[in-house]
Amino acid sequence: MNRKELVDAIAGKAGLSKKDAESFLNGFIGAVTTELKKGGSVNLVGFGSFKVTTRAAREARNPRTGEKLHIPKRNVPSFKPGKDLKESIN
C-alpha cells in the first residue's frame, strides 16, 4: 500500500473526504516526527509504539575491498507492534 492508497483507505473507513484524510495523515506523520525528534515516544494502545533507539558506533568491512570502515553512532526510529495488532494479523 502506498501513500495514495492509504489516504483512500482512511477516507473510506472514516467517512472523510480525500483532502481531509490527506490532512489527517500529514498531521499524524508530523506529530510523530516532532515527538521522536525531541527524544520522546508515541504509544498507541493496541496498535504499537514509535520510539528512537541508538545504534552504537562500530567497525565494519567493505566486502569488495576488505577496507575497514568506521560507522558512527546514530539514532534510528523504531516501531514495536502492540498485542492487538500482532493478534489481528495471525
Secondary structure, DSSP 8 states (H G I E B T S, - for coil): --HHHHHHHHHHHHT--HHHHHHHHHHHHHHHHHHHHTT--EEETTTEEEEEEEE--EEEE-TTT--EEEE--EEEEEEEE-HHHHHHH-
